[in-house]
Amino acid sequence: MSRRNLPALQAVPARAAFALVLGFAAAGTAGIAVAAEPNFPITPEQRATAKRAAEAGVPLSELKPDAPDVYTVKRRDTLWDISKMYLKSPWRWPELWGMNLEQVRNPHLIFPGQVLYLDKSNGRARLRMGELVGGATGDGKMTPRVRARDIAFDGIASIPFNLIEPFLNEAVIFEGNQLVDAPRIVAAQEGRVMLARGDTAYVRGDLGEEREYRIFREPRPLRDPTTKEILGYEATYVGASEYTVEGGTRTGPDGKAEIIPATFTVTSIRQEAGVGDRLSPVPAREYTNYAPHPPAAPISGQIVSIYGDALTAGQNQIVALNKGANDGIERGHVLALYRDGKVVVDSTDKDRPKIKLPDERHGILFVFRVFQRMSYALILSVKDPVSPGDRFTQP
């Protein structure tokens, strides 16, 4: 029996009253205590000046010694890979390109087969996009030419997309504990306790017209490392399911109302699903591909947690940050990661006072998903294991 062929059953209640709070929401900024920002070789004032004068390029001293004069973009290249190829500080990519803020957010302006031409003149470096026209000119210089082409679907990615693709639907921070009132699995076929792919699950709760639902385990609160304030709730992703048969109520042989749960089929699984797990509709996919760029204003925060059950994280792992859209964080932001300096005893002082060692920079983060008060970031590079409480700032 399909969802469209149930005349004997009453309609289930209206669409659930809970919603995921994703993206950029207008709300007050939470008060979060953070430590003083470390000193950087590039001050906010210098960065603002460089942004206004982006067409001037970057100093030759910012180029890597082996930066190629001409490079043809390959299919598996990422914008971050190319940035590292040319610059000592990859997040200064917008200055090298002379792009405005809208352009730099769109890596689809760069695509496989396109030729990048490095222009070094007057002590500055600029990178142009084009193709070589008839090879080198008589004076040994290359002539760039713009290619007219639809590049909406074959532009290079900001970072290796395979590293974050599973988390675009799976990694979710709820603004409140909305899953308390979400539809829930109440039984499984043949009285099973755990469910695997292809199994049938019976669900009660307010269901809408959506066909695909994610399955989550009970969410855990995420607290700010300093203030201990709850910033959101992270639910463990269990798997995905498909809504196949409507539920409702009907009158039984004894004249009393019978509750008929909805029928779902488990379509994919990360870990075994079970009775009590909660369901949430699969949201629309976010296809916008933001290029790496630094925040426009100084920012400082801390890592709240490591995604999953690990105590520490390394390169290509996901971490949750205590800053979100309310704080000016946006997708594509590149952040510098700092290890919290240890507190040690000064054995050279007769009073043996405790001293705190300086925070040490040891990695780079790339923000790929933003919520109202928190965000998720990928660890692009790191020297030492990353732990909750470690700090980040603009690079």
N, C-alpha and C positions, 0 to 999 in steps of 0.2 A: 504494500500500500504506500503510495507516495504522499508527500506533503500536500499535494493539490487534490487528493481524493479521500477526504475524511469528513463526509457529511454528518456522520453520527457523533463526532466529537466537537465540543465547544472550543472556540478559539482560545489559545493560551493568553495570558495577560499581555498588556502592551509592552513595547520595547523597554529593556532594562533601564533603570534610572541612573546607572553608573556610566562614566565615560572616562577614557584615558586622557590625561592632560599632557599633550605632546606639543612640541614646537615652541613658538614664541607667544606667551600669554602676558597680558598687561595686568600686573599686580604689584603690590609693594615689595620692596627688596628686603629680604631678611637681614637682620643685624648679625653679622658673623665676625668674630674677633680673629684677626690674622696678625702674624708677626710682621715686622717692618720688612720692606722689600730690599733685597740685596742690591749692591751696586752692579751696573752693567756697562760694558764698553759703549753701548748705544743708548743715549738718554731719550726719554719721551720727546723732548724738544727737538733733538737731532732727527728722530724718526719722523716727526711731523714735517720738518723741513724737507727731508728726503721724499716724503710722500707728495708734497706740493710741487716739488721739482723733479718728479719721477722721470720725465723725459731726458733729464741730464745724465741718466744712467748711474752706475756705481763706480767708485774708485777702482782702479786696476788692482789695488792691494787686496780688494775683496775677492778677486778671481782666484781660482785654484791655478797653480802653476801649469798644470797639464790640461786646462780647459780647451776644448777643441775649437778651432776657428770656424769649422763647418761641421754640422752634425745632421744626419737624416734620422728622423724619428721612426722608431721601430714599433711593431704592433704591441709588444708586451711592455713597452716603456711606461713609466708613470711620471707625473709632473715632479714628484719628490725625487725620483731617480735623476731626472735631468737637472733639477736644481742642485743636487749634490755634485753632479758632474762639473758644473760651472762655478759654483759659489762656495766659499768657506762657510758662509751663513745662509743656508738654503731658504730661510724665511724672508730674505731680502729679494726674493724672486720678482716681486712687483716692480721694484726699482730698476732691476736689470732690464726688464721688458718695457718699462715706461708705460705700463697699463694703468687705467683708472680702476677704481674699486669695483665697478660692475664687471669689467672685463676680466679682472684677475680671479673672480669667483667662478669663471667658466672655463675649465680646462678643455672643453670641446673646441676651443679656438686653436688647439694644437692637435694634430692627428697624424697617424702613421703615414710615412712617405713624404711628409713635409720637411723642408730643409731649414735648419736654423743657422743663421749667419751672425757671427760675433764681430761686432764693430768696435774696435779699440782706437779711439782718437781723442786728442786733447786731455789725456790722462784719465778718461772715463771709458766705461764699457757699456755697450748696449747690445741687446740681442734682437735681431729682426727675424720675421717669418717670411718665407717666400720660397722660390725655387731658382736654381741656377739657370741662367739664360745663356745657352751656347758655351757653357764652361767659363773659364776665367777670361777676363778682359786682358787687353794688352799690357796694362800696368800691374797685372797679377791680382787685381781685386775682383771680388765676386759681386754680381749685380742681383739684388733681391727683387722678386716680383710676386705680388700677391696672387694667390690662386683662388678663383671663384668656384666654390664647391659647397654642397650641402654636407655639413659636418656634424649635424645634430646627433647622429647615431654611431659615429666611429671615432670620436675624439678620445684621447687617452684619458685614463683615470687619474685622480689625484694621487692615490696610493693603491697598492695591490688590493683590488676590490674583493678578492676571495677571503681576505683577512677579516673583513667586517660584514660581508654579505649575510652570514648566518645570524648576526646580532641585530639586523635591522628590524626583524620581527620578534626575535626571541628576548632581547635585552630590553626590559621595560621597567621604568620607574613610575609608580603610581603616585599621584599627588597625595591621596589619602588611601586608607585601606578599603578601596572600593570592592575588592574581591569578596569581602564578607557577605555582600548581598548579590554576588554574581551567580549565574546558573551553576549548578553543581552536579557531579556524577553521583547518582544515588544507588545504582546497581549495575551489574555487568551480566552478560549472557552466561547462562548455566551456573550462576552463583559464584563466578570467579571473583577473586579478591583483587588481582592485578590484571591489567589489560595491555596487550601488545598490538602491533600494527595489524589492521584487518579485523580486530575484535569489535563487538558491538557494546556501546555504553548507553545507559538510560539516564536521562538528564531531567532535572526539575529546575524551574526558575523562569524568569522573564526573558524570553527569547524574541529577537526581532526577525527581520527578513533575511539577514545575512546567512550565507550558506556555509562559509568556512569559519571555524573557531579555533583559537589556540587553547591549549590546556595548561594551567598553571597550578603549582603547589602553593600552599599558604605563604603569603609574602612576609618578608622580615623587614623591620624598620631600619632605615639607614640614618645614622646620627652624625652630626657634625663632630669631627674629632676634637674640637676645642670647646664648643658651647654645649655639646651633647644634645642639641635640639634635633628632633626628628625632621629630616628634610624631605623624606619620601619613603616609599615602600617598594622593595625589589622582590618580585615574585620569581620563583624558580620555574623556568620553562620546561614542560614535560613533553609536549608534542602537539600535534595538530589533529583536527577532527572535522568531519563533514556532517551537517545537519540533514538527515534523510527522511524522517517521518515525524510529523507533528504530534504533540501530546495534547492533553486537555482533560476534560472530565466527561463522564457519561453516567447514566443511571444503571445500576446493577440489577440483577434478578430480584434482590430483596428490596428494591426501591430506593436504596441509598446511593449517594454519589460515589463513584469510583474515580480515583486519580490515575490518569494514564500518562506516564513520563514520555518525553520526546526521545526519539531514537537517533543516536549518532554512531558513525563508523570512525574508528581511529585510523587516520590516513598516514601518519608518520609519528615516530616516537624517538625521544632522546633518552628517556628512562621510563620504566613501567608506570603507566597511569593507574589510578586506583579510586575507589569510592571516597568521596569528599573533595577530590580535585575540582578546581573551578575553571569555568570557560569564559573566554573573552573573544569578541569578533576580531578577525584578522583585519588590521587597518590597511588603508591604501599604501602602496609602496612609495617610498620617497626616492625619486630617481635623480634629483638635482645633484650634480657632481661638483662640489665646491673645491676650489684650489687651495692649497696651503697658504695661509697668510697670517701675520701676527695680529693680535688685538689692536684696535685703534687707540685704546687708552690703557694705562697701567692696570694690572689686575694681579691679585695674589690669592691663593687658596690652598686647599689640602686635598689629598686623596682620601676618600671615605672608605672604599672597600675594593677588593679584587673580585672580579666577576668569577663566580664559581666557588669552589670550596678551598682554593689555595690560600695560604697565609702570606705568600709573597708572589711577585709577578716578575716576568722578564720581557724581553722583546717580543712583539706581536701579541701580547696579551691585553685584555680589556680592564680598565679601571673606572670607577665612578668618582666624579669630582663634586666638591661641595659648592660649585658655582654653576649657574644656568642662565637662561634667557634674561631673568630679572637683573642679572649682574653684568650683562653685555656679552656673554659667551655666545658664539655662533658656530655653526658647522664650518669646518675648514680652519679653525684657529690652531695655530702652532704654539705650544707652550713649553717653557723650559722646566725641567723636573729637577728638584733639589732634594737631597737626602738630609734629613734632620740631623743637625750636629749633636753628638753625644755629650752627656754631662760626665765629666771626669774630675778626679782629684788632682790638684796641682801639688805633686810630691816635692817640688823644688821650694815651696813656701812652707816655713815652719808651722804655720797655722793650718796648712793643708786644706785650703778652701776649695769648694766645688766650682768648676768653671764649665761653661758650655762652649763647645767647639763650634766654629762657623758652619752654617749650612753649606753643603758642597753640591755643585751642579753636576749631574751625572746622566741626564737623559733628555729626550724630546717626546712630547705628546702630540697627537693629532686628534682634535675633537671631531667626532662623526655623527653624534646624535645629541640633541639638546632638549631638555625638559625645562619646566618653569624654574625650579630651584637647584637642579642638578644637571649633570651631563655625563656622557660616556666618551672616553678617549682611548685611542690605540697607542700603545707604547711603540714608537718608531725605532728608538735606539735607547740603550741604557747600559751603564757600566756595572752596576751592582743591583742586587734584588730590590724591587720596589715594595714598600710596605704601606699600609694605611697610616695616615699622619704625615707622610712625606709631602713636601710643599711644591707648588708650581707658581710660576709667574709668566709674564710675557717674555719672549726670548731676547 
